[in-house]
Structures are given as C-alpha cells and as structure tokens.
Amino acid sequence: MPLPTLSDDYFYVQPSADILLTRYWSFGGYYLRRQNSGSVSTVNFHANEFGARTTIKF
C-alpha cells in the first residue's frame, strides 16, 4: 500500500517602510503575512504581524 504524498505550500510577504529622521537615525514599520496550505489540514496556518523599528547607525 503506497503512502500518501504530503505537500506544503508556504509563503510569506513582508513589505516595510523607513523614514530617515537624521543622518544616523531611522524609524520604520513593517507588515508580515505568513501562510501555509498543506495536503493535511492540521499543518495549515496563517499569521499577520505588524511592527515598528528604529535604527541608529554609528
């Protein structure tokens, strides 16, 4: 008896934008969307994440 074939279709997209406040300091935000669609329903998921970040360069 052959075993069932398992497959996963995973993808993510993460757009972001940053604003340069000074020459060394930036502030920005991002959105992350993750999703998995598999041949077995127990591995399916989706997630949304929003965030802010700041960067200081020396």
mmCIF file of the N, C-alpha and C atoms, coordinates in Angstrom:
data_MODEL
# 
_entry.id   MODEL 
# 
loop_
_atom_site.group_PDB 
_atom_site.id 
_atom_site.type_symbol 
_atom_site.label_atom_id 
_atom_site.label_alt_id 
_atom_site.label_comp_id 
_atom_site.label_asym_id 
_atom_site.label_entity_id 
_atom_site.label_seq_id 
_atom_site.pdbx_PDB_ins_code 
_atom_site.Cartn_x 
_atom_site.Cartn_y 
_atom_site.Cartn_z 
_atom_site.occupancy 
_atom_site.B_iso_or_equiv 
_atom_site.pdbx_formal_charge 
_atom_site.auth_seq_id 
_atom_site.auth_comp_id 
_atom_site.auth_asym_id 
_atom_site.auth_atom_id 
_atom_site.pdbx_PDB_model_num 
ATOM 1   N N  . MET A 1 1  ? 0.841  -1.169 0.000  1.00 0.00 ? 1  MET A N  1 
ATOM 2   C CA . MET A 1 1  ? 0.000  0.000  0.000  1.00 0.00 ? 1  MET A CA 1 
ATOM 3   C C  . MET A 1 1  ? 0.894  1.243  0.000  1.00 0.00 ? 1  MET A C  1 
ATOM 4   N N  . PRO A 1 2  ? 0.744  2.143  -0.982 1.00 0.00 ? 2  PRO A N  1 
ATOM 5   C CA . PRO A 1 2  ? 1.593  3.345  -1.041 1.00 0.00 ? 2  PRO A CA 1 
ATOM 6   C C  . PRO A 1 2  ? 1.214  4.355  0.028  1.00 0.00 ? 2  PRO A C  1 
ATOM 7   N N  . LEU A 1 3  ? 2.212  5.080  0.499  1.00 0.00 ? 3  LEU A N  1 
ATOM 8   C CA . LEU A 1 3  ? 1.980  6.139  1.485  1.00 0.00 ? 3  LEU A CA 1 
ATOM 9   C C  . LEU A 1 3  ? 1.417  7.377  0.795  1.00 0.00 ? 3  LEU A C  1 
ATOM 10  N N  . PRO A 1 4  ? 0.597  8.149  1.495  1.00 0.00 ? 4  PRO A N  1 
ATOM 11  C CA . PRO A 1 4  ? 0.061  9.372  0.878  1.00 0.00 ? 4  PRO A CA 1 
ATOM 12  C C  . PRO A 1 4  ? 1.176  10.398 0.671  1.00 0.00 ? 4  PRO A C  1 
ATOM 13  N N  . THR A 1 5  ? 1.044  11.177 -0.360 1.00 0.00 ? 5  THR A N  1 
ATOM 14  C CA . THR A 1 5  ? 2.021  12.227 -0.651 1.00 0.00 ? 5  THR A CA 1 
ATOM 15  C C  . THR A 1 5  ? 1.640  13.482 0.123  1.00 0.00 ? 5  THR A C  1 
ATOM 16  N N  . LEU A 1 6  ? 2.583  13.978 0.914  1.00 0.00 ? 6  LEU A N  1 
ATOM 17  C CA . LEU A 1 6  ? 2.362  15.195 1.687  1.00 0.00 ? 6  LEU A CA 1 
ATOM 18  C C  . LEU A 1 6  ? 2.965  16.375 0.943  1.00 0.00 ? 6  LEU A C  1 
ATOM 19  N N  . SER A 1 7  ? 2.282  17.484 0.970  1.00 0.00 ? 7  SER A N  1 
ATOM 20  C CA . SER A 1 7  ? 2.820  18.687 0.338  1.00 0.00 ? 7  SER A CA 1 
ATOM 21  C C  . SER A 1 7  ? 2.481  19.895 1.198  1.00 0.00 ? 7  SER A C  1 
ATOM 22  N N  . ASP A 1 8  ? 3.365  20.881 1.153  1.00 0.00 ? 8  ASP A N  1 
ATOM 23  C CA . ASP A 1 8  ? 3.167  22.146 1.850  1.00 0.00 ? 8  ASP A CA 1 
ATOM 24  C C  . ASP A 1 8  ? 3.370  23.275 0.861  1.00 0.00 ? 8  ASP A C  1 
ATOM 25  N N  . ASP A 1 9  ? 2.498  24.255 0.901  1.00 0.00 ? 9  ASP A N  1 
ATOM 26  C CA . ASP A 1 9  ? 2.639  25.467 0.106  1.00 0.00 ? 9  ASP A CA 1 
ATOM 27  C C  . ASP A 1 9  ? 2.780  26.621 1.083  1.00 0.00 ? 9  ASP A C  1 
ATOM 28  N N  . TYR A 1 10 ? 4.026  26.967 1.410  1.00 0.00 ? 10 TYR A N  1 
ATOM 29  C CA . TYR A 1 10 ? 4.325  28.009 2.396  1.00 0.00 ? 10 TYR A CA 1 
ATOM 30  C C  . TYR A 1 10 ? 4.782  29.259 1.663  1.00 0.00 ? 10 TYR A C  1 
ATOM 31  N N  . PHE A 1 11 ? 4.273  30.401 2.083  1.00 0.00 ? 11 PHE A N  1 
ATOM 32  C CA . PHE A 1 11 ? 4.780  31.657 1.546  1.00 0.00 ? 11 PHE A CA 1 
ATOM 33  C C  . PHE A 1 11 ? 4.676  32.739 2.601  1.00 0.00 ? 11 PHE A C  1 
ATOM 34  N N  . TYR A 1 12 ? 5.475  33.778 2.398  1.00 0.00 ? 12 TYR A N  1 
ATOM 35  C CA . TYR A 1 12 ? 5.373  34.953 3.251  1.00 0.00 ? 12 TYR A CA 1 
ATOM 36  C C  . TYR A 1 12 ? 5.698  36.184 2.421  1.00 0.00 ? 12 TYR A C  1 
ATOM 37  N N  . VAL A 1 13 ? 5.177  37.305 2.856  1.00 0.00 ? 13 VAL A N  1 
ATOM 38  C CA . VAL A 1 13 ? 5.461  38.598 2.242  1.00 0.00 ? 13 VAL A CA 1 
ATOM 39  C C  . VAL A 1 13 ? 5.662  39.591 3.379  1.00 0.00 ? 13 VAL A C  1 
ATOM 40  N N  . GLN A 1 14 ? 6.664  40.473 3.233  1.00 0.00 ? 14 GLN A N  1 
ATOM 41  C CA . GLN A 1 14 ? 6.974  41.421 4.306  1.00 0.00 ? 14 GLN A CA 1 
ATOM 42  C C  . GLN A 1 14 ? 7.332  42.794 3.723  1.00 0.00 ? 14 GLN A C  1 
ATOM 43  N N  . PRO A 1 15 ? 6.340  43.602 3.400  1.00 0.00 ? 15 PRO A N  1 
ATOM 44  C CA . PRO A 1 15 ? 6.649  44.967 2.977  1.00 0.00 ? 15 PRO A CA 1 
ATOM 45  C C  . PRO A 1 15 ? 7.012  45.826 4.188  1.00 0.00 ? 15 PRO A C  1 
ATOM 46  N N  . SER A 1 16 ? 7.860  46.809 3.953  1.00 0.00 ? 16 SER A N  1 
ATOM 47  C CA . SER A 1 16 ? 8.263  47.700 5.040  1.00 0.00 ? 16 SER A CA 1 
ATOM 48  C C  . SER A 1 16 ? 8.557  49.086 4.478  1.00 0.00 ? 16 SER A C  1 
ATOM 49  N N  . ALA A 1 17 ? 8.580  50.057 5.371  1.00 0.00 ? 17 ALA A N  1 
ATOM 50  C CA . ALA A 1 17 ? 8.905  51.437 5.003  1.00 0.00 ? 17 ALA A CA 1 
ATOM 51  C C  . ALA A 1 17 ? 9.686  52.063 6.151  1.00 0.00 ? 17 ALA A C  1 
ATOM 52  N N  . ASP A 1 18 ? 10.691 52.843 5.796  1.00 0.00 ? 18 ASP A N  1 
ATOM 53  C CA . ASP A 1 18 ? 11.521 53.529 6.782  1.00 0.00 ? 18 ASP A CA 1 
ATOM 54  C C  . ASP A 1 18 ? 11.613 55.006 6.426  1.00 0.00 ? 18 ASP A C  1 
ATOM 55  N N  . ILE A 1 19 ? 11.695 55.831 7.448  1.00 0.00 ? 19 ILE A N  1 
ATOM 56  C CA . ILE A 1 19 ? 11.870 57.275 7.296  1.00 0.00 ? 19 ILE A CA 1 
ATOM 57  C C  . ILE A 1 19 ? 13.197 57.642 7.947  1.00 0.00 ? 19 ILE A C  1 
ATOM 58  N N  . LEU A 1 20 ? 14.022 58.359 7.231  1.00 0.00 ? 20 LEU A N  1 
ATOM 59  C CA . LEU A 1 20 ? 15.306 58.801 7.756  1.00 0.00 ? 20 LEU A CA 1 
ATOM 60  C C  . LEU A 1 20 ? 15.078 60.097 8.536  1.00 0.00 ? 20 LEU A C  1 
ATOM 61  N N  . LEU A 1 21 ? 15.204 60.025 9.872  1.00 0.00 ? 21 LEU A N  1 
ATOM 62  C CA . LEU A 1 21 ? 14.975 61.189 10.730 1.00 0.00 ? 21 LEU A CA 1 
ATOM 63  C C  . LEU A 1 21 ? 16.191 62.110 10.750 1.00 0.00 ? 21 LEU A C  1 
ATOM 64  N N  . THR A 1 22 ? 17.357 61.533 10.882 1.00 0.00 ? 22 THR A N  1 
ATOM 65  C CA . THR A 1 22 ? 18.624 62.249 10.781 1.00 0.00 ? 22 THR A CA 1 
ATOM 66  C C  . THR A 1 22 ? 19.558 61.392 9.947  1.00 0.00 ? 22 THR A C  1 
ATOM 67  N N  . ARG A 1 23 ? 20.774 61.829 9.796  1.00 0.00 ? 23 ARG A N  1 
ATOM 68  C CA . ARG A 1 23 ? 21.752 61.065 9.002  1.00 0.00 ? 23 ARG A CA 1 
ATOM 69  C C  . ARG A 1 23 ? 22.011 59.676 9.593  1.00 0.00 ? 23 ARG A C  1 
ATOM 70  N N  . TYR A 1 24 ? 21.862 59.534 10.892 1.00 0.00 ? 24 TYR A N  1 
ATOM 71  C CA . TYR A 1 24 ? 22.199 58.288 11.579 1.00 0.00 ? 24 TYR A CA 1 
ATOM 72  C C  . TYR A 1 24 ? 21.005 57.552 12.186 1.00 0.00 ? 24 TYR A C  1 
ATOM 73  N N  . TRP A 1 25 ? 19.840 58.124 12.145 1.00 0.00 ? 25 TRP A N  1 
ATOM 74  C CA . TRP A 1 25 ? 18.700 57.548 12.852 1.00 0.00 ? 25 TRP A CA 1 
ATOM 75  C C  . TRP A 1 25 ? 17.508 57.412 11.913 1.00 0.00 ? 25 TRP A C  1 
ATOM 76  N N  . SER A 1 26 ? 16.935 56.218 11.867 1.00 0.00 ? 26 SER A N  1 
ATOM 77  C CA . SER A 1 26 ? 15.746 55.993 11.040 1.00 0.00 ? 26 SER A CA 1 
ATOM 78  C C  . SER A 1 26 ? 14.665 55.308 11.873 1.00 0.00 ? 26 SER A C  1 
ATOM 79  N N  . PHE A 1 27 ? 13.432 55.474 11.408 1.00 0.00 ? 27 PHE A N  1 
ATOM 80  C CA . PHE A 1 27 ? 12.272 54.887 12.069 1.00 0.00 ? 27 PHE A CA 1 
ATOM 81  C C  . PHE A 1 27 ? 11.399 54.285 10.983 1.00 0.00 ? 27 PHE A C  1 
ATOM 82  N N  . GLY A 1 28 ? 10.831 53.114 11.264 1.00 0.00 ? 28 GLY A N  1 
ATOM 83  C CA . GLY A 1 28 ? 10.010 52.482 10.240 1.00 0.00 ? 28 GLY A CA 1 
ATOM 84  C C  . GLY A 1 28 ? 9.031  51.479 10.799 1.00 0.00 ? 28 GLY A C  1 
ATOM 85  N N  . GLY A 1 29 ? 8.309  50.878 9.892  1.00 0.00 ? 29 GLY A N  1 
ATOM 86  C CA . GLY A 1 29 ? 7.334  49.868 10.263 1.00 0.00 ? 29 GLY A CA 1 
ATOM 87  C C  . GLY A 1 29 ? 7.273  48.778 9.209  1.00 0.00 ? 29 GLY A C  1 
ATOM 88  N N  . TYR A 1 30 ? 6.652  47.673 9.555  1.00 0.00 ? 30 TYR A N  1 
ATOM 89  C CA . TYR A 1 30 ? 6.554  46.551 8.634  1.00 0.00 ? 30 TYR A CA 1 
ATOM 90  C C  . TYR A 1 30 ? 5.267  45.779 8.872  1.00 0.00 ? 30 TYR A C  1 
ATOM 91  N N  . TYR A 1 31 ? 4.924  44.993 7.893  1.00 0.00 ? 31 TYR A N  1 
ATOM 92  C CA . TYR A 1 31 ? 3.798  44.064 7.953  1.00 0.00 ? 31 TYR A CA 1 
ATOM 93  C C  . TYR A 1 31 ? 4.305  42.720 7.445  1.00 0.00 ? 31 TYR A C  1 
ATOM 94  N N  . LEU A 1 32 ? 4.021  41.654 8.178  1.00 0.00 ? 32 LEU A N  1 
ATOM 95  C CA . LEU A 1 32 ? 4.434  40.311 7.785  1.00 0.00 ? 32 LEU A CA 1 
ATOM 96  C C  . LEU A 1 32 ? 3.212  39.421 7.691  1.00 0.00 ? 32 LEU A C  1 
ATOM 97  N N  . ARG A 1 33 ? 3.032  38.785 6.545  1.00 0.00 ? 33 ARG A N  1 
ATOM 98  C CA . ARG A 1 33 ? 1.936  37.822 6.332  1.00 0.00 ? 33 ARG A CA 1 
ATOM 99  C C  . ARG A 1 33 ? 2.578  36.480 6.022  1.00 0.00 ? 33 ARG A C  1 
ATOM 100 N N  . ARG A 1 34 ? 2.241  35.476 6.830  1.00 0.00 ? 34 ARG A N  1 
ATOM 101 C CA . ARG A 1 34 ? 2.726  34.114 6.601  1.00 0.00 ? 34 ARG A CA 1 
ATOM 102 C C  . ARG A 1 34 ? 1.535  33.191 6.434  1.00 0.00 ? 34 ARG A C  1 
ATOM 103 N N  . GLN A 1 35 ? 1.669  32.220 5.540  1.00 0.00 ? 35 GLN A N  1 
ATOM 104 C CA . GLN A 1 35 ? 0.576  31.286 5.307  1.00 0.00 ? 35 GLN A CA 1 
ATOM 105 C C  . GLN A 1 35 ? 1.132  29.954 4.822  1.00 0.00 ? 35 GLN A C  1 
ATOM 106 N N  . ASN A 1 36 ? 0.527  28.899 5.291  1.00 0.00 ? 36 ASN A N  1 
ATOM 107 C CA . ASN A 1 36 ? 0.880  27.556 4.852  1.00 0.00 ? 36 ASN A CA 1 
ATOM 108 C C  . ASN A 1 36 ? -0.408 26.804 4.532  1.00 0.00 ? 36 ASN A C  1 
ATOM 109 N N  . SER A 1 37 ? -0.453 26.227 3.361  1.00 0.00 ? 37 SER A N  1 
ATOM 110 C CA . SER A 1 37 ? -1.563 25.367 2.952  1.00 0.00 ? 37 SER A CA 1 
ATOM 111 C C  . SER A 1 37 ? -0.979 24.015 2.615  1.00 0.00 ? 37 SER A C  1 
ATOM 112 N N  . GLY A 1 38 ? -1.350 23.003 3.374  1.00 0.00 ? 38 GLY A N  1 
ATOM 113 C CA . GLY A 1 38 ? -0.793 21.679 3.161  1.00 0.00 ? 38 GLY A CA 1 
ATOM 114 C C  . GLY A 1 38 ? -1.847 20.674 2.765  1.00 0.00 ? 38 GLY A C  1 
ATOM 115 N N  . SER A 1 39 ? -1.369 19.509 2.360  1.00 0.00 ? 39 SER A N  1 
ATOM 116 C CA . SER A 1 39 ? -2.297 18.448 1.977  1.00 0.00 ? 39 SER A CA 1 
ATOM 117 C C  . SER A 1 39 ? -2.970 17.822 3.196  1.00 0.00 ? 39 SER A C  1 
ATOM 118 N N  . VAL A 1 40 ? -2.430 18.084 4.388  1.00 0.00 ? 40 VAL A N  1 
ATOM 119 C CA . VAL A 1 40 ? -3.033 17.633 5.647  1.00 0.00 ? 40 VAL A CA 1 
ATOM 120 C C  . VAL A 1 40 ? -3.519 18.884 6.370  1.00 0.00 ? 40 VAL A C  1 
ATOM 121 N N  . SER A 1 41 ? -4.782 18.937 6.716  1.00 0.00 ? 41 SER A N  1 
ATOM 122 C CA . SER A 1 41 ? -5.362 20.170 7.266  1.00 0.00 ? 41 SER A CA 1 
ATOM 123 C C  . SER A 1 41 ? -4.745 20.598 8.592  1.00 0.00 ? 41 SER A C  1 
ATOM 124 N N  . THR A 1 42 ? -4.095 19.707 9.326  1.00 0.00 ? 42 THR A N  1 
ATOM 125 C CA . THR A 1 42 ? -3.516 20.084 10.626 1.00 0.00 ? 42 THR A CA 1 
ATOM 126 C C  . THR A 1 42 ? -2.269 20.949 10.481 1.00 0.00 ? 42 THR A C  1 
ATOM 127 N N  . VAL A 1 43 ? -1.684 21.047 9.289  1.00 0.00 ? 43 VAL A N  1 
ATOM 128 C CA . VAL A 1 43 ? -0.494 21.885 9.105  1.00 0.00 ? 43 VAL A CA 1 
ATOM 129 C C  . VAL A 1 43 ? -0.831 23.239 8.502  1.00 0.00 ? 43 VAL A C  1 
ATOM 130 N N  . ASN A 1 44 ? -2.100 23.508 8.227  1.00 0.00 ? 44 ASN A N  1 
ATOM 131 C CA . ASN A 1 44 ? -2.498 24.797 7.661  1.00 0.00 ? 44 ASN A CA 1 
ATOM 132 C C  . ASN A 1 44 ? -2.453 25.882 8.733  1.00 0.00 ? 44 ASN A C  1 
ATOM 133 N N  . PHE A 1 45 ? -1.959 27.041 8.385  1.00 0.00 ? 45 PHE A N  1 
ATOM 134 C CA . PHE A 1 45 ? -1.987 28.180 9.296  1.00 0.00 ? 45 PHE A CA 1 
ATOM 135 C C  . PHE A 1 45 ? -1.832 29.464 8.499  1.00 0.00 ? 45 PHE A C  1 
ATOM 136 N N  . HIS A 1 46 ? -2.163 30.574 9.131  1.00 0.00 ? 46 HIS A N  1 
ATOM 137 C CA . HIS A 1 46 ? -1.859 31.899 8.609  1.00 0.00 ? 46 HIS A CA 1 
ATOM 138 C C  . HIS A 1 46 ? -1.613 32.820 9.788  1.00 0.00 ? 46 HIS A C  1 
ATOM 139 N N  . ALA A 1 47 ? -0.734 33.794 9.584  1.00 0.00 ? 47 ALA A N  1 
ATOM 140 C CA . ALA A 1 47 ? -0.370 34.714 10.652 1.00 0.00 ? 47 ALA A CA 1 
ATOM 141 C C  . ALA A 1 47 ? -0.148 36.105 10.064 1.00 0.00 ? 47 ALA A C  1 
ATOM 142 N N  . ASN A 1 48 ? -0.578 37.108 10.787 1.00 0.00 ? 48 ASN A N  1 
ATOM 143 C CA . ASN A 1 48 ? -0.363 38.512 10.430 1.00 0.00 ? 48 ASN A CA 1 
ATOM 144 C C  . ASN A 1 48 ? 0.415  39.164 11.563 1.00 0.00 ? 48 ASN A C  1 
ATOM 145 N N  . GLU A 1 49 ? 1.409  39.961 11.205 1.00 0.00 ? 49 GLU A N  1 
ATOM 146 C CA . GLU A 1 49 ? 2.224  40.631 12.212 1.00 0.00 ? 49 GLU A CA 1 
ATOM 147 C C  . GLU A 1 49 ? 2.527  42.051 11.744 1.00 0.00 ? 49 GLU A C  1 
ATOM 148 N N  . PHE A 1 50 ? 2.357  43.004 12.638 1.00 0.00 ? 50 PHE A N  1 
ATOM 149 C CA . PHE A 1 50 ? 2.697  44.394 12.382 1.00 0.00 ? 50 PHE A CA 1 
ATOM 150 C C  . PHE A 1 50 ? 3.775  44.785 13.382 1.00 0.00 ? 50 PHE A C  1 
ATOM 151 N N  . GLY A 1 51 ? 4.675  45.661 12.983 1.00 0.00 ? 51 GLY A N  1 
ATOM 152 C CA . GLY A 1 51 ? 5.702  46.068 13.921 1.00 0.00 ? 51 GLY A CA 1 
ATOM 153 C C  . GLY A 1 51 ? 6.329  47.399 13.553 1.00 0.00 ? 51 GLY A C  1 
ATOM 154 N N  . ALA A 1 52 ? 7.028  47.979 14.517 1.00 0.00 ? 52 ALA A N  1 
ATOM 155 C CA . ALA A 1 52 ? 7.767  49.220 14.326 1.00 0.00 ? 52 ALA A CA 1 
ATOM 156 C C  . ALA A 1 52 ? 9.208  48.961 14.705 1.00 0.00 ? 52 ALA A C  1 
ATOM 157 N N  . ARG A 1 53 ? 10.098 49.731 14.105 1.00 0.00 ? 53 ARG A N  1 
ATOM 158 C CA . ARG A 1 53 ? 11.512 49.552 14.422 1.00 0.00 ? 53 ARG A CA 1 
ATOM 159 C C  . ARG A 1 53 ? 12.219 50.899 14.311 1.00 0.00 ? 53 ARG A C  1 
ATOM 160 N N  . THR A 1 54 ? 13.312 50.995 14.998 1.00 0.00 ? 54 THR A N  1 
ATOM 161 C CA . THR A 1 54 ? 14.172 52.164 14.903 1.00 0.00 ? 54 THR A CA 1 
ATOM 162 C C  . THR A 1 54 ? 15.605 51.683 14.800 1.00 0.00 ? 54 THR A C  1 
ATOM 163 N N  . THR A 1 55 ? 16.413 52.413 14.052 1.00 0.00 ? 55 THR A N  1 
ATOM 164 C CA . THR A 1 55 ? 17.805 52.028 13.820 1.00 0.00 ? 55 THR A CA 1 
ATOM 165 C C  . THR A 1 55 ? 18.702 53.239 14.027 1.00 0.00 ? 55 THR A C  1 
ATOM 166 N N  . ILE A 1 56 ? 19.782 53.031 14.770 1.00 0.00 ? 56 ILE A N  1 
ATOM 167 C CA . ILE A 1 56 ? 20.809 54.052 14.944 1.00 0.00 ? 56 ILE A CA 1 
ATOM 168 C C  . ILE A 1 56 ? 22.107 53.484 14.414 1.00 0.00 ? 56 ILE A C  1 
ATOM 169 N N  . LYS A 1 57 ? 22.715 54.181 13.465 1.00 0.00 ? 57 LYS A N  1 
ATOM 170 C CA . LYS A 1 57 ? 23.975 53.736 12.853 1.00 0.00 ? 57 LYS A CA 1 
ATOM 171 C C  . LYS A 1 57 ? 25.124 54.555 13.416 1.00 0.00 ? 57 LYS A C  1 
ATOM 172 N N  . PHE A 1 58 ? 26.214 53.866 13.708 1.00 0.00 ? 58 PHE A N  1 
ATOM 173 C CA . PHE A 1 58 ? 27.413 54.546 14.218 1.00 0.00 ? 58 PHE A CA 1 
ATOM 174 C C  . PHE A 1 58 ? 28.463 54.600 13.150 1.00 0.00 ? 58 PHE A C  1 
# 
